[in-house]
Amino acid sequence: MKEAATDLGHLLVFAFLFCVGAFMVAPVITDVTMAALCPGQDQCSLAIYLTGLQQAITGLGALVVTPVIGNLSDRYGRKALLALPATLSIVPLAIMAFNQTRPYFYAFYVAKTLTAMVSEGAMMCLSLAYVADKVPEGRRAAAFGVFSGVCTAGFVGGTIAARFLSVSSTFQVATLASVAAAVYLRAFVQETDRGASLLRDEEASRLLFPPSSSPEEASPRLPPLRKVPSLSEMATLLTSSSTFTRAAVVTFFHGLGETGLQTALLYFLKAQFHYTKNQYANLLLIIGITGSFSQLTVMPLLAPRLGEQKLLVVALTGSCVHGFLYSIAWSFWVPYLAASCVILSILVGPCIRSIVSKKVGPSEQGMVQGCITGISSTASVISPLVFTPLTAWFLSETAPFNFKGFSLACAGFATLVALTMSINMRPAEVQPDTR
């Protein structure tokens, strides 16, 4: 147990450094994009469309790549595959660290689009599979929450740094943080046994305490998948259990709403309230600090008492309020109030990940987490195709009516669909399987 805690500690340090580098540029990227494409303007349809196109291409690539990488990690190891996103994430940051002029921006845009197909989804997928290898089912929801909280703490650290750095220095420091993450992974993070030790403990426990065989509790685990998964195998996985099916639907619609919110929010704030880099940083700091506090304290406290299903409903309710409040923001301080809803909405991901994690054995964690990430990536493909033109239209002078936050309200309705599906998920469906 002490060895597992040490290994998880090293993983958390790596995740923190990775997220510092990845998220440090978030407060400045809107201003950099606007300055490169539409200098001196507060509204730029080209910037909105390019951002949406990047999200769509990234999501499409992640949809294909992430489940494959997750399954390969079941065979070749979590650390070996984690090195791929850790290394690739350095490239686009290094380009912008050198120069932020238009030619370098386009080079950054292409590099970021290509590398994000692997780095963004795979890092989370492989790290959660690593955690699942080390933590028993009973404590897994809290462990996922702690891991997500550390990632959010990295987001906070990067945002604080961006608040006080110049634009060029921000990209340089972000590059150094990403390099440090890759080096730390190589030097300190140890490979897992893909859950073999947990499986031995589970078998020993079953010999001493035979499980109940009631129909409500007994539902067989999925058979292991030993080769790179095809689309048909992933479809079979997602339809093999009502839990997987509902989790996939909730993940899709929540991802649709969240990606739509991310697509529209910063450009909405720029057009509506003339936000600058520092105001973006302040908003992201509220989101990050609140989210980190929630995942590190609220999730471990509430998950054992409420259970993942009830906590998922509460989190999705907060996510709906989050989106709708942004859409009707009538003053510059309202987005800061809306950001406080992250204390609930940030828990959606860990709840879903914990629910599906309990439906498979230790050797299939990478595959299952990859499939959930793939579903989220599917939403990331579709969402920009819908919300990018919608955002550009309602921020332009040709909007059919004066409601600049209309696309944000539509994102809130997508999350509302996810909330409805989560309410219909029966509590018995999310209990750990027994044999």
Buried (B, 14 or more C-beta within 10 A) or exposed (E): EEEBEEBBEBBBBBBBBBBBBBBBBBBBBBBBBBBBBBEEEBBBBEBBBBBBBBBBBBBBBBBEBBBBBBBBBBBEBBBEBBBBBBBBBBBBBBBBBBBBEEEBBBBBBEBBBBBBBBBBBBBBBBBBBBBBBBBBBEEBBBBBBBBBBBBBBBBBBBBBBBBEBEBBEBBBBBBBBBBBBBEBBBEBBBBBBBBEBBBEEBEEEEEEEEEEEEEEEEBEBBEEBEEEBEEEBBEBBBEBBEBBBBBBBBBBBBBBBBBBBBBBBBBBBBBBBEBEBEBBBBBBBBBBBBBBBBBBBBBBEBBBEBBBBBBBBBBBBBBBBBBBBBBEBEEEEBBBEBBBBBBBBBBBBBBBBBBBBBBBBBBBBBBBBBBBBBBBBBBBBBBBBBBBBBBBBBBEEEEEEEEBBBBBBBBBBBBBBBBBBBEEBEEEBBBBBBE
